[in-house]
């Protein structure tokens, strides 16, 4: 991450399907710790590369796999609710013979096939105009830091002071493409860059101020942490879903401001999670201060 020589890269896995873990046990994987709870075929079971051990995403870990193949130790992320909160009430809206339609915690409406034959299909989102955005800000983007941290926060802070693992901040839905995409939907966001640029600028200005405030409060308790991580998922197999020009206009100023703030607080390394072919955007991410990309 510091662009210096190293002996090797990390031996990390991001995660596995529950069905794979069950099969490996059947094929002879030593059963020592097992799983915290039964995992269905397509459920995620985390490896050491997923920083979710004490995080907001409380996904169980495949410790037996790590020990069997001698993977390196894991990392943790600070369990901070850094996006829509309080969450929307998750609810089933419709069921047919083939599909389930439900509202998710971020206020979107998702339809998925019962046979898991395809990825879920999002059909509605919480923001489509200024009125929606102002309402969401007022109701679910208040700082209220005590409510955004877990009840055992002080216990975690004490544990962080003697940690022997890397600690991350800004995980979860934190990004300047991924976040508005979550609130508006892909195609709506693509049009909004051109049809409602003032709305997008306001969303990103607000989110930057919001993240600086909540991360500042958390880091005041914890002290220095090793990394900050951002989620975008802004590319696909043929390249980015946003042009370099739009990246420079809408994303880069906010990334530079937020990363600059975090670096001043002692955060050392910055990386971004995006799928797909991000080659064209790598120079821009480097210019923002990113030193790594993962889950590519």
Backbone as a ProteinNet text record, in pm:
[ID]
protein_1_A
[PRIMARY]
XXXXXXXXXXXXXXXXXXXXXXXXXXXXXXXXXXXXXXXXXXXXXXXXXXXXXXXXXXXXXXXXXXXXXXXXXXXXXXXXXXXXXXXXXXXXXXXXXXXXXXXXXXXXXXXXXXXXXXXXXXXXXXXXXXXXXXXXXXXXXXXXXXXXXXXXXXXXXXXXXXXXXXXXXXXXXXXXXXXXXXXXXXXXXXXXXXXXXXXXXXXXXXXXXXXXXXXXXXXXXXXXXXXXXXXXXXXXXXXXXXXXXXXXXXXXXXXXXXXXXXXXXXXXXXXXXXXXXXXXXXXXXXXXXXXXXXXX
[TERTIARY]
82.4	0	86	209.4	299.5	388.2	366.4	446.1	593.3	617.1	751.5	767.6	892.5	912.7	854.6	804.7	753.8	788.3	786.3	825.9	717.6	590.6	480.5	352.3	249.7	119.6	49.9	-63.5	-138.1	-204.6	-207.7	-284.2	-422.4	-510.7	-645.4	-747	-860	-976.7	-1086.8	-1167.4	-1276.8	-1392.4	-1427.4	-1538.1	-1580.5	-1681.8	-1724.8	-1876.7	-1931	-2071.3	-2089.1	-2202.1	-2231.6	-2229.6	-2275.7	-2275.6	-2135.4	-2039.2	-1901.1	-1845.3	-1874	-1824.9	-1881.8	-2011.2	-2073.8	-2008.5	-1981.6	-1919.8	-1778.1	-1703.2	-1565.1	-1561.7	-1656	-1662	-1688.2	-1776.8	-1806.9	-1685.2	-1599.7	-1482.6	-1359	-1373.6	-1261.9	-1203.5	-1260.2	-1212.5	-1226.2	-1118.5	-1128.4	-1231.4	-1321.5	-1426.9	-1380.3	-1342.8	-1297.3	-1393.7	-1401.5	-1492.9	-1629.8	-1632.6	-1759.3	-1808.6	-1937.5	-1998.6	-2087.5	-2100.6	-2183.9	-2329.1	-2372.4	-2509.6	-2511.1	-2614.9	-2623.4	-2624	-2549.6	-2541.7	-2609.2	-2703.5	-2768.5	-2670.7	-2711	-2620.8	-2553.6	-2630.5	-2574.9	-2540.1	-2552	-2517	-2366.1	-2328.3	-2186.8	-2129.5	-2014.6	-1934.3	-1799.7	-1759.5	-1645.7	-1512.6	-1414.4	-1275.3	-1203.3	-1072.6	-1000.7	-989.8	-1010.5	-1001.9	-1121.5	-1233.6	-1354.5	-1351.4	-1347.6	-1329.5	-1461.3	-1523.1	-1657.3	-1666.6	-1551.7	-1556.3	-1637.2	-1614.6	-1694.6	-1771.5	-1792.6	-1847.6	-1998	-2046.7	-2189.9	-2248.6	-2173	-2215.6	-2162.9	-2244.4	-2199.8	-2209.9	-2120.3	-2121.7	-2025.6	-2069.9	-1986.1	-1865.5	-1761.9	-1634.3	-1601.4	-1532.4	-1493.3	-1354.6	-1347.6	-1219	-1151.9	-1228.4	-1169	-1098.5	-1152.6	-1087.9	-955.9	-956.6	-833.7	-723.4	-760.7	-659.7	-610.1	-698.6	-660.1	-560.4	-572.2	-483.7	-388.8	-380.1	-282.1	-293	-414.9	-432	-381.3	-348.6	-305	-422.1	-388.7	-491.5	-575.7	-693.1	-787.5	-773.4	-871.6	-877.4	-1016.8	-1034.9	-1166.3	-1200.9	-1329.1	-1376	-1451.8	-1444.2	-1515.2	-1665	-1744.6	-1887.5	-1970.8	-1965.5	-2035.4	-2142.5	-2263.3	-2369.8	-2344	-2287.2	-2240.5	-2324.7	-2449.1	-2532.8	-2675.5	-2773.4	-2913	-2934.8	-2977.4	-3001.6	-3086.2	-3190.4	-3234.9	-3276.6	-3261	-3295.8	-3446.5	-3482.1	-3622.8	-3663.3	-3789	-3838.1	-3839.2	-3766.8	-3765.9	-3898.6	-3959.5	-4093.1	-4114.3	-4188.4	-4229.7	-4349.5	-4340.1	-4445.6	-4533.6	-4474.6	-4552.2	-4483.7	-4562.9	-4509.8	-4589.8	-4519.2	-4582.7	-4526.5	-4567.6	-4518.6	-4367.9	-4313.4	-4172.4	-4087.3	-4147	-4066.7	-4114.3	-4022.8	-4051.2	-4011	-4097.2	-4067.8	-4068.4	-3960.5	-3949.1	-3876.8	-3902.4	-3832.4	-3707.6	-3593.4	-3469.9	-3442.4	-3336.8	-3310.7	-3275.2	-3231.3	-3199.1	-3317.3	-3432.8	-3552.3	-3581.1	-3497	-3522.6	-3616	-3671.5	-3759.6	-3691.2	-3677.5	-3601.9	-3689.6	-3673.7	-3744.3	-3640	-3661.9	-3569.2	-3645.8	-3582	-3641.1	-3628.9	-3731.5	-3727.6	-3623.3	-3595.5	-3497.6	-3355	-3337.2	-3204.8	-3140.2	-3223.1	-3173.8	-3106.9	-3113.3	-3046.6	-3021.1	-2943.6	-2921.5	-3052.5	-3072.8	-3195.2	-3210.1	-3332.6	-3365.8	-3426.2	-3357.5	-3408	-3508.7	-3622.4	-3729.1	-3772.4	-3727.9	-3762.6	-3655.6	-3643.9	-3538.5	-3594.9	-3527.2	-3584.4	-3572.6	-3484.4	-3463.4	-3484.6	-3573.4	-3589.8	-3589.9	-3597.4	-3603.5	-3555.7	-3554.4	-3507.7	-3591.1	-3722	-3808.7	-3773.3	-3752.5	-3714.2	-3582.3	-3486.3	-3353.7	-3358	-3430.2	-3440	-3507.4	-3607.5	-3677.3	-3584.4	-3508.5	-3417.2	-3307.6	-3254	-3152	-3206	-3325	-3381.7	-3414.1	-3454.9	-3503.2	-3398.1	-3301.9	-3213.7	-3066.6	-3027.9	-2887	-2847.2	-2909.5	-2865.1	-2742.9	-2652.1	-2527.8	-2556.1	-2615	-2656.5	-2559.9	-2434.7	-2327.9	-2350.8	-2410.7	-2433	-2525	-2622	-2714	-2649.9	-2547.8	-2483.8	-2372.6	-2340.2	-2238.5	-2303.9	-2240.2	-2299.7	-2299.3	-2380.9	-2391.8	-2260.3	-2178.6	-2051.3	-1935.2	-1962.2	-1861.6	-1738.4	-1756.5	-1641.2	-1558	-1623.1	-1550.3	-1465.2	-1521.4	-1446.2	-1328.8	-1350.8	-1243.2	-1125.7	-1153.9	-1045.6	-973.4	-1049	-986.6	-899.8	-943.6	-865.8	-728.8	-718.2	-591.7	-482.2	-519.3	-419.3	-429.6	-482	-504.7	-373.3	-375.9	-262.7	-308.4	-410.7	-467.5	-494.8	-500.9	-533.2	-680.8	-705.8	-840.2	-876.7	-1000.5	-1044.7	-1164.8	-1177.9	-1294.2	-1348.3	-1474.2	-1540.3	-1587	-1587.2	-1643.1	-1794.3	-1855.9	-2000.1	-2034.1	-2151.3	-2196.3	-2136.2	-2009.8	-1939.8	-1866.2	-1916.3	-1853	-1928.3	-1867.7	-1926.8	-1994.9	-1994	-2079.6	-2174.6	-2120.1	-2200.6	-2311.8	-2285.3	-2387.5	-2506.5	-2484.7	-2602	-2669.1	-2591	-2650.5	-2746	-2707.4	-2793.5	-2921.5	-2912.7	-3028.8	-3118	-3061.8	-3137	-3156.3	-3069.7	-3070.9	-2976.7	-2925.7	-2823.4	-2866.3	-2972.1	-3009.9	-3054.7	-3126.2	-3167	-3045.6	-2942.3	-2821.2	-2752.2	-2746.1	-2680.4	-2746.8	-2879.1	-2949.8	-2929.7	-2927.4	-2920	-2788	-2679.7	-2553.8	-2572.3	-2664.9	-2688.7	-2813.7	-2920.7	-3048.6	-3065.5	-2999.7	-3012.2	-2875	-2778.2	-2643.3	-2638.8	-2724.6	-2723.4	-2764.1	-2858.6	-2900.2	-2784.8	-2713.9	-2602.9	-2492.1	-2460.8	-2358.8	-2399.3	-2525.3	-2570.9	-2560.6	-2597.3	-2587.7	-2443	-2349.6	-2211	-2147.5	-2184.2	-2137.7	-2185.1	-2313.4	-2370.4	-2304	-2289.3	-2230.3	-2086.6	-2011.5	-1874.1	-1873.1	-1955.2	-1963.7	-2007.5	-2105.6	-2159.7	-2052.4	-1980.8	-1878.1	-1762.7	-1722.1	-1615.2	-1655.8	-1780.1	-1823.3	-1828.2	-1889.6	-1901.9	-1767.7	-1685.4	-1555.5	-1465.4	-1477.5	-1398.9	-1432.5	-1559.8	-1601.6	-1552.3	-1558.5	-1514.3	-1363.4	-1288.4	-1142.9	-1093.8	-1171.4	-1135	-1133.7	-1217.6	-1220	-1112.3	-1097.9	-1013.9	-867.4	-840.8	-705	-679.1	-553.6	-517.3	-565.1	-609.8	-642.3	-562.1	-551.7	-461.4	-516	-647.6	-697	-839	-873.1	-1011	-1046.8	-1168	-1209.3	-1341.1	-1351.7	-1468.6	-1528.8	-1660.5	-1731.4	-1794.8	-1765.3	-1821.1	-1894.6	-1835	-1893.8	-1939.5	-1846.2	-1878.8	-1825.2	-1782.7	-1733.4	-1796.7	-1789.8	-1837.2	-1732.1	-1763.5	-1658.3	-1591.7	-1660.9	-1604.6	-1550.4	-1555.7	-1501.5	-1588.6	-1559.3	-1634.5	-1776.2	-1864.6	-2001	-2012.9	-1902.9	-1899.3	-1773.4	-1782.2	-1668	-1563.6	-1437.7	-1335.9	-1373.2	-1438.3	-1477.2	-1577.7	-1678.5	-1776.4	-1712.1	-1618.8	-1545.7	-1475.3	-1405.4	-1333.2	-1428.1	-1541.8	-1634.1	-1707	-1760.8	-1850.9	-1783.2	-1681.6	-1626.8	-1495.4	-1404.9	-1268.8	-1259.4	-1330.4	-1315.9	-1354.3	-1455.9	-1502.2	-1407	-1355.7	-1257.4	-1133.5	-1086.4	-967.4	-992.3	-1110.9	-1139.8	-1152.9	-1226.2	-1245.8	-1115.3	-1041.6	-914.6	-815.4	-814	-726.2	-757.3	-886.8	-926.2	-880.6	-908.4	-873	-721.9	-646.9	-500.7	-452	-513.9	-477.9	-508.2	-603.5	-637.9	-551.1	-454.8	-362.5	-393	-499.8	-529.1	-420.1	-367.4	-248.1	-278.9	-365.4	-386.9	-533	-554.7	-689.3	-708.2	-819.8	-846.8	-995.5	-1025.1	-1162.1	-1201.3	-1325.6	-1383.3	-1467.3	-1426.6	-1511.9	-1498.4	-1608.3	-1605	-1569.4	-1545.3	-1530.4	-1392.4	-1381	-1254.7	-1243.2	-1164.4	-1151.5	-1023	-957	-826.3	-825.9	-929.5	-933.7	-941.4	-991.2	-1007.7	-892.1	-801.8	-693.4	-611.2	-570.3	-494.7	-572.5	-704.4	-784.9	-793.7	-810.5	-812.3	-677.2	-568.7	-436.4	-426.2	-477.4	-473.8	-554.8	-660.9	-742.2	-671.4	-573	-504.3	-524.2	-595.7	-615	-485.5	-457.6	-337.9	-372	-500.1	-533.6	-675.5	-697.4	-830.2	-848.5	-968.4	-989.4	-1129.7	-1149	-1270.6	-1288.8	-1177.7	-1179.3	-1234.7
-121.4	0	126.7	116.4	231.4	236.2	147.4	139.7	115.3	31	-7.7	-158.3	-208.3	-353.4	-432.1	-552.1	-640	-783.4	-871.1	-1009.3	-1086.8	-1057.4	-1126.5	-1048.8	-1082.5	-1022.9	-1104.6	-1053.7	-1121	-1248	-1349.1	-1470.3	-1452.3	-1393.5	-1363.1	-1417.4	-1459.5	-1485.8	-1392.2	-1346.1	-1254	-1327.8	-1442.6	-1515.7	-1632.8	-1704.2	-1828.1	-1838.1	-1925	-1959.8	-2064.1	-2056.1	-2154.5	-2296.3	-2313.7	-2446.2	-2501.5	-2413.2	-2458.2	-2507.2	-2432.4	-2472.6	-2609.6	-2628.7	-2757.2	-2870.8	-2848.2	-2953.3	-2983.5	-2877.5	-2899.6	-2982.7	-2957.8	-3041.3	-3187.2	-3208.3	-3344.3	-3410.3	-3329.6	-3382.5	-3392.8	-3356.8	-3378.9	-3256.5	-3138.6	-3020.5	-3045.1	-3034.8	-3059.6	-2968.4	-3029.3	-2954.3	-2921.1	-2794.6	-2751.5	-2648.5	-2532	-2429.1	-2434	-2482.4	-2485.4	-2345.1	-2333.9	-2204.2	-2163.9	-2035	-1982.7	-2023.8	-2029.7	-2068.8	-2133.6	-2209.7	-2278.8	-2177.8	-2209.4	-2122.4	-2190.2	-2120.8	-2173.7	-2173.5	-2238.1	-2259.2	-2130.6	-2024.2	-1901.1	-1796	-1827.8	-1731.5	-1706.8	-1584.9	-1550.5	-1593	-1657.9	-1685.4	-1616.8	-1528.7	-1441.6	-1512.4	-1469.4	-1504.6	-1389.3	-1400.8	-1296.9	-1164.3	-1163.8	-1038.1	-947.4	-1001.4	-921.2	-860.3	-728.1	-658.8	-643.2	-755.2	-748.9	-817.9	-845	-923.9	-852.4	-723.4	-649.7	-539	-557.2	-449.1	-445	-349.6	-332.8	-456.6	-513.4	-635.7	-753.2	-806.6	-910.3	-1046.1	-1072.4	-1197.3	-1295.4	-1418.4	-1517.7	-1553.8	-1604	-1627.3	-1776.3	-1815.5	-1955.4	-1977.1	-1981	-1993.8	-2126.5	-2234.1	-2365.1	-2365.2	-2293.2	-2286.2	-2212.1	-2098.6	-2019.5	-2100.6	-2176.7	-2255.7	-2372.1	-2432	-2549.8	-2515.9	-2398.3	-2361.1	-2248.3	-2217.7	-2121.8	-1984.1	-1930.3	-1792.6	-1695.8	-1574.4	-1472.4	-1426.5	-1365.6	-1314	-1206.2	-1182.7	-1091.5	-948.1	-868.3	-727	-697.1	-579.8	-540.4	-402.4	-376.9	-243.6	-186.5	-57.1	7.6	-0.4	-53.4	-76.8	49.2	131.4	259.8	259	298.1	313.9	445.4	436.2	557	594.8	545.8	577.2	599.5	552.4	569.1	507.1	591.6	541.1	642.1	603.2	464.9	403	272	202.3	207.1	191.9	169.1	31.4	14.7	-115.1	-210.1	-320	-418.6	-493.6	-505.1	-564.2	-635.1	-744.8	-814.6	-741.4	-700.7	-623.8	-709	-812.2	-895.1	-1030.1	-1134.4	-1267	-1329.4	-1378.1	-1452	-1593	-1671.4	-1808.9	-1812.8	-1709.3	-1710.9	-1608.7	-1500.5	-1390.9	-1343.5	-1274.7	-1203.8	-1057.3	-965.8	-823.8	-764.8	-696.2	-648.3	-514	-439.6	-314.7	-344.2	-286.9	-310.7	-198.4	-212	-119.4	21	36.4	169	236	171	230.7	192.3	108.9	63.1	-55.7	-83.7	-199.4	-295.5	-418.7	-519.6	-640.8	-694.6	-817.1	-926	-1043.2	-1152.7	-1280.2	-1365.5	-1492.3	-1590.1	-1670.5	-1771	-1878.2	-1905.3	-2008.5	-1954.9	-1824.6	-1761.5	-1774	-1772.9	-1791.3	-1669.5	-1555.2	-1435.2	-1344.2	-1238.8	-1142.6	-1069.3	-1018.2	-942.1	-822.7	-785.9	-676.2	-561.5	-448.2	-331.9	-257.5	-220.5	-159.3	-23.5	18.7	151.2	192.7	326.2	381	497.6	536.9	640.4	782.4	808.1	945.4	952.9	1042.7	1071.5	1221.2	1304.1	1448.8	1519.3	1652.1	1731.9	1705.6	1695.2	1674.3	1544.4	1437.1	1308.8	1322.1	1389.6	1401.9	1484.6	1596.3	1678.9	1601.9	1522.9	1444.4	1337	1271.2	1167.3	1227	1341.7	1406.9	1436.2	1491.8	1533	1414.6	1304.1	1191.9	1084.5	1066.8	949.1	979.3	1106.4	1142.8	1244.4	1233.7	1314.7	1248.6	1328.9	1273.1	1177.9	1225.7	1142	1025.3	1058.7	959.3	846.1	875.4	769	660.8	700.2	602.3	523.8	578.4	514	417.3	413.6	322.7	212.6	97	-13.9	15.3	-57.2	-38.4	-66.4	-155.2	-189.3	-106.3	15.3	99	119.5	154.6	180.2	54.1	-59.4	-186.1	-208.9	-179.5	-193.2	-96	28.1	126.6	76.6	18.5	-35.2	-149.3	-233.8	-345.2	-294.3	-186.6	-132.7	-81.8	-38	18.6	-87.4	-215.2	-322.1	-419.6	-377.5	-466.5	-507.4	-624.9	-672	-699.3	-630.8	-648.1	-510	-497.9	-368.9	-333.9	-205.8	-155	-56.4	-65.3	17.9	103.1	215.9	301.1	328.8	370.5	411.3	295	173.4	61.1	75.7	-13.4	-4.5	83	142.2	222.9	361.6	371.9	500.6	516.2	600.2	624.2	732.9	785.6	898.6	859.5	732.2	676.1	575.6	486.3	381.7	433.7	541.4	592.5	654.4	750.2	800.4	693.8	598.1	487.5	408.2	384.3	313.1	390.7	522.9	606.4	632.7	625.8	665.5	553.6	452.4	350.7	387.1	284.2	305.5	403.4	369.2	447.7	587.2	597.5	729.8	817.4	758.3	834	877.1	785.4	820.7	942.7	945.1	1060.8	1184.2	1165.9	1280.3	1356.5	1288	1359.4	1471.9	1452.3	1551.7	1634.8	1572.2	1640.5	1710.6	1657.9	1716.8	1728	1791.2	1794.8	1866.5	1967.1	2038.9	1946.1	1856.3	1759.8	1667	1616.2	1525.7	1599	1720.6	1796.8	1817.4	1846.6	1866.9	1738.2	1627	1498.3	1469.8	1492.4	1459.5	1559.8	1687.8	1787.1	1749.4	1715.9	1681.8	1557.3	1452.7	1328.5	1350.2	1434.4	1461.8	1528	1630.9	1697.2	1598.8	1516.5	1419.1	1319.1	1262.2	1163.2	1225.5	1345.7	1411.2	1429.1	1466.4	1487.7	1357.7	1253.7	1130.3	1058.8	1058	992.6	1068.4	1200.4	1278.5	1243	1226.2	1190.9	1051.8	958.3	821.3	816.8	882.9	879.7	952.4	1046.9	1112	1011.7	909.7	803.4	698.6	658.2	543.1	580.6	698.9	734.6	691.2	671.4	638.9	498.7	486.3	355.1	337.6	212.3	182.3	220.4	205	225	278.2	336.8	374.7	310.3	259.2	183.5	236.8	240.4	297.8	196.3	203.6	108.5	183.6	136.9	202.4	106	-10.2	-100.9	-21.7	48.8	143.7	102.2	-24	-72	-207	-244.9	-377.2	-437.6	-546.2	-621.4	-542.1	-442.6	-366.9	-230.3	-196.1	-67.7	2.5	130.8	205.4	236	255.4	299.7	451.7	519.1	664.7	708.5	815.6	859.8	926.8	929.6	1003.9	1150.6	1210.9	1352	1370.1	1282	1291.3	1256.1	1161.8	1129.4	1254.8	1325.2	1445.2	1553	1568	1674.1	1640	1518.9	1486.9	1415.9	1334.1	1250.1	1301.3	1340.6	1370.4	1478.7	1591.6	1694.8	1642.9	1558.6	1507.3	1401.6	1316.2	1218.5	1288.8	1390.2	1461	1526.2	1582.7	1649.2	1548.5	1438.8	1339.8	1266.5	1225.1	1156.5	1250.1	1377.2	1473	1485.3	1490.2	1497.7	1373	1254.7	1130.6	1116.1	1158.6	1151.8	1242.2	1357.9	1447.5	1384.4	1290.2	1221.4	1097.9	1073.8	963.1	837.9	839.4	723.1	712.3	593.8	576.8	536.6	436.6	378.3	391.7	404.3	423.3	330.2	260	170.2	170.9	127	132.5	-4.8	-39.5	-165.7	-137.5	-193.3	-186.5	-314.8	-360.5	-473.5	-424.5	-519	-486.6	-434.3	-388.5	-338.4	-189.6	-156.8	-18.1	46.1	-17.6	29.5	178.4	226.1	365.2	462.5	416.1	504.8	497.6	401	385.7	513.8	581.8	706.9	812.3	815.2	913.5	877.6	749.6	708.8	736.5	712.2	744.7	893.8	975.7	1120.1	1160.8	1085.7	1111.9	1073	983.7	936.3	789.7	718.2	574.6	499.6	399.4	318.2	173.3	138.1	-1	-16.5	-124.1	-162.1	-308.9	-343.9	-483.7	-529.8	-658.9	-724.8	-696.5	-688.3	-651.4	-768.6
0	0	0	48.1	50.1	-74.2	-170.1	-292.8	-261.6	-161.5	-123.8	-143.3	-152.9	-170.4	-53.3	-81.6	23.4	-13.1	87.6	61.2	-10.5	18	-48.4	-22.7	-95.2	-67.2	41.6	88.7	194	142.4	227.4	198.4	260.3	183.1	229.4	129.2	179.8	96.6	143	48.7	81.7	149	93.2	153.4	67.5	113.2	50.8	56.4	-26.8	-14.3	96	163.3	265.7	211.4	87.9	26.6	8.1	-20.7	-36.3	97.1	205.3	336.9	375.7	353.9	387.4	308.9	181.7	100	147.5	183.3	227.9	356.1	447.7	568	529.4	433.8	389.8	326.9	265.1	195	284.6	412.6	503.4	569.7	549.7	621.7	771.7	849.9	994.9	1060.5	1134.6	1201.9	1343.1	1364.1	1495.3	1554.6	1493	1543.7	1476.1	1353.8	1281.9	1250.9	1221.6	1194	1310	1328.8	1436.6	1419.2	1293.2	1261.7	1125	1097.5	969.2	854.9	748.9	632.3	514.3	452.7	333.8	217	108.2	-5	-51.5	-74	-128.8	-26.1	103	207.5	209.4	245.7	255.1	389.1	385.3	503.8	479.6	569.6	543.7	563.5	484.1	504.8	573.5	596.5	670.3	596.4	464.5	391.2	410.4	456.4	476.7	615.8	622.9	751.1	823.3	859.1	915.8	1051.2	1114	1237.2	1345.8	1364.5	1461.5	1390.5	1261.8	1182.7	1178.8	1104.8	1087.4	1019.9	926.4	860.1	941.2	1027.6	1120.7	1054.3	961.9	886.7	951.5	970.9	1037.8	951.8	1018.9	953.1	948.3	841.9	822.8	883.1	1014.6	1084	1050.4	1040.6	1010.5	875.3	777.8	646.4	658.3	727.3	742.3	808.3	912	981.7	897.1	820.5	742.1	632.6	573.3	462.7	500.5	631.2	685.2	621.2	618	572.3	678.9	636.7	731.6	817.4	931.3	1020.6	955	1010.5	947.5	991.5	957.4	992.2	1043.2	1095.9	1145.3	1093	1090.9	1057.4	1176.4	1194	1303.7	1275.4	1368	1342.7	1357.7	1255.5	1254	1146.7	1182.2	1082.2	1009	888.5	820.6	699.1	696.3	580.3	629.6	559	598.8	736.9	832.9	968.2	1045.1	1115.1	1131	997.1	990.6	868.3	844.2	717.9	684.8	737.7	766.7	810.1	690.6	703.1	596.4	597.5	481	475.7	343.2	347.3	226.7	167.3	41.6	-22.9	-114	-173.7	-265.7	-283.5	-298.8	-327.2	-440.1	-541.7	-649.7	-650.5	-745.9	-753.5	-776.3	-842.3	-878.6	-805.1	-752.5	-700.1	-562.8	-494.7	-371.5	-392.1	-350.5	-361.1	-221.1	-184.3	-46.9	-42.3	66.5	91.9	173.2	133.8	207.5	307.1	384	494.1	447.6	322.1	269.4	200.4	202.8	145.7	2.9	-57.3	-192.3	-194.3	-310.9	-328	-424.9	-381	-455.5	-483	-602.2	-639.1	-664.6	-607.1	-631.3	-662.4	-738.3	-775.1	-659.9	-639.8	-534	-560.7	-688.9	-720.7	-727.8	-691.5	-694.5	-832.4	-936.6	-1071.9	-1132.2	-1064.6	-1112.7	-993.5	-1016.2	-908.8	-880.7	-759.6	-730	-822.1	-849.8	-941.4	-861.9	-859.1	-786.7	-873.8	-812.9	-891.9	-839.2	-721.5	-668.6	-568	-549.3	-463.7	-382.7	-275.5	-188.5	-241.5	-339.7	-387	-538.1	-579.6	-722.4	-750.5	-645.4	-665.5	-538.2	-543.7	-430.2	-305.2	-320.4	-204.1	-132.5	-209	-148.7	-73.7	-135.4	-76.2	52.1	51	171.1	284.5	252.1	353.9	411.4	324.1	369.7	458.8	420.1	502.4	641.8	646.3	774.5	864.4	804.5	884.3	910	817.9	829.1	805.3	803.7	792.2	898.6	1016.1	1128.5	1191.7	1245.3	1298.5	1414.4	1521.2	1634.6	1655.2	1683.7	1681.1	1779.9	1896.3	1994.1	1939.9	1857.7	1800.3	1687	1627.3	1512.7	1554	1681.7	1732.5	1815.2	1828	1904.5	2054.3	2127.1	2271.9	2343.5	2288.5	2352.9	2299.4	2257.1	2192.9	2281	2406.8	2493.4	2513.6	2517.8	2526.4	2401.9	2285.7	2161.4	2157.7	2200.9	2201.6	2285.5	2400.9	2484.3	2413.6	2344.6	2271.9	2157.3	2091.1	1979.8	2026.2	2149.8	2198.4	2209.4	2216.4	2229.5	2112.2	2001	1887.7	1821.8	1759.1	1679.3	1536.4	1491.7	1357.9	1299.1	1166.9	1106.4	1125.7	1146.7	1171.8	1061.7	1014.5	902.9	942.6	875.1	888.9	749.5	743.8	619.2	535.4	590.3	516.7	506.2	431.5	413.1	293.7	296.7	182.3	190.9	158.3	160.2	29.2	-58.4	-187.1	-261.2	-363.8	-434.7	-565.5	-595.9	-700	-636.7	-554	-493.4	-404.8	-330.8	-238.8	-312	-405.3	-478.9	-564	-613.3	-688.6	-599.7	-472.8	-379.9	-353.2	-350	-318.5	-438.7	-560.8	-680.1	-781.2	-779.8	-884	-996.1	-1064.8	-1167.2	-1275.2	-1347.2	-1464.2	-1424.5	-1313.6	-1266.4	-1235.9	-1177	-1148.9	-1277.6	-1376.4	-1502.2	-1566.5	-1567.2	-1622.3	-1536	-1403.6	-1312.8	-1326.2	-1363.4	-1385.9	-1487.4	-1580.1	-1684.8	-1660.4	-1611.2	-1596	-1461.8	-1357.6	-1223.4	-1157.1	-1223.1	-1164.5	-1030.1	-1011.4	-883.5	-769.5	-795.9	-693.6	-657.8	-758.2	-730.9	-656.2	-696.4	-625	-478.8	-455.5	-318.3	-237.8	-297.7	-228.5	-187.7	-279.6	-251.5	-155.5	-166.8	-68.6	71.1	82	211.8	269.6	187.1	236.6	283.4	213.1	256.5	393	411.1	541.9	650.2	616.7	711	753.4	656	688.1	765.2	728.7	803.4	949.4	974.5	1111.8	1190.8	1134.1	1213.8	1226.6	1121.9	1133.3	1230.5	1230.6	1325.5	1469.1	1498	1634.1	1672.2	1579.4	1607.7	1627.7	1540.7	1550.9	1675.1	1724.9	1850.9	1964.8	1958.5	2059.4	2034.5	1909.1	1876.2	1858.8	1805	1766.5	1623.1	1590.7	1453.9	1415.8	1291.2	1235	1106.8	1063.1	952.2	814.9	793.6	657.1	655.2	543	513.2	380.2	372.9	255.5	202.3	71.7	6.6	-89.5	-103.3	-189	-305.7	-426.4	-544.8	-637.6	-669.2	-769.3	-891.8	-952.2	-1058.6	-1195.2	-1208.9	-1337.2	-1368.7	-1494	-1535.1	-1628.3	-1696.6	-1766.2	-1878.8	-1934.8	-2046.5	-2006.3	-1876.9	-1835.7	-1734	-1705.2	-1605	-1651	-1553	-1581.6	-1571	-1542.1	-1536.7	-1610.7	-1685.4	-1764.8	-1676	-1720.2	-1644.8	-1624.1	-1722.4	-1707.8	-1595.1	-1587.6	-1479.2	-1345.3	-1345.9	-1223.4	-1170.9	-1259.8	-1216.9	-1164.1	-1227.1	-1186.1	-1057.7	-1048.8	-938.4	-821.8	-848.4	-742.8	-685.8	-773.8	-729.6	-622.5	-633.7	-529.1	-391	-385.4	-256.3	-201.7	-289.8	-244.8	-188.7	-256.9	-209.5	-74.5	-54.6	72.3	185.4	161.3	266.4	298.5	196.5	219.7	287.5	248.5	314.1	461.9	495.6	635.8	711.4	654.9	722.6	737.9	638.1	649.9	762.9	777.8	888.5	1024.2	1027.3	1151.9	1176.5	1088	1108.1	1028.9	945.5	862.2	755	735.8	653.5	509.7	491.7	359.4	317.6	187.2	132.9	13.7	11.8	-99.4	-132.5	-253	-303.6	-356	-334	-379	-502.6	-615.4	-733.4	-812.7	-867.8	-959.3	-1099.3	-1188.6	-1329.1	-1367.4	-1491.9	-1547.6	-1516.4	-1414.4	-1370.1	-1421.6	-1520.1	-1567.2	-1598.3	-1665.9	-1709.1	-1592.7	-1478.1	-1362.4	-1264	-1280.1	-1182.7	-1167.9	-1276.4	-1256.6	-1178	-1194.7	-1122.4	-974.4	-944.1	-804.1	-738.2	-809.9	-755.7	-725.4	-814.3	-792.8	-670.2	-641.6	-522	-393	-402.7	-283.2	-253.9	-341.3	-322.5	-353	-270.3	-292.5	-325.7	-324.7	-352.7	-403.8	-476.5	-521.3	-488.4	-447.4	-410	-449.4	-442.2	-491.8	-639.6	-710.9	-853	-933.2
[MASK]
++++++++++++++++++++++++++++++++++++++++++++++++++++++++++++++++++++++++++++++++++++++++++++++++++++++++++++++++++++++++++++++++++++++++++++++++++++++++++++++++++++++++++++++++++++++++++++++++++++++++++++++++++++++++++++++++++++++++++++++++++++++++++++++++++++++++++++++++++++++++++++++++++++++++

